[in-house]
Amino acid sequence: MGRDNSWSLDDAPADYTEQLMQGIVGVEITIVSLTGQLKASQNQPERNRVSVKAGLEGGEGGQARVMAFSLSLFLLWGRVF
């Protein structure tokens, strides 16, 4: 359901787009470290975790199955490693 009269950058006045172009800057950031956190429905009741696991098992792709397996371990041992 797209819009018939979509806006295009070409619709803007040239002086306006030139002014916008003047404001574009590049940034380079050096990443020193990353910290990850696993969010696997640990704070949810068991029935919700079981439902999420079932949905992941029915999904396509290896990542969904790996996450379903991880949730199986959580359901079995009560924690995520």
Buried (B, 14 or more C-beta within 10 A) or exposed (E): EEEEEEEEEEEEEEEEEEEEEEEEEEEEEEEEEEEEEEEBBEEEEEEEBBEBBEEBBEEEEEEBBEBBEBBBEBEEEEEEE
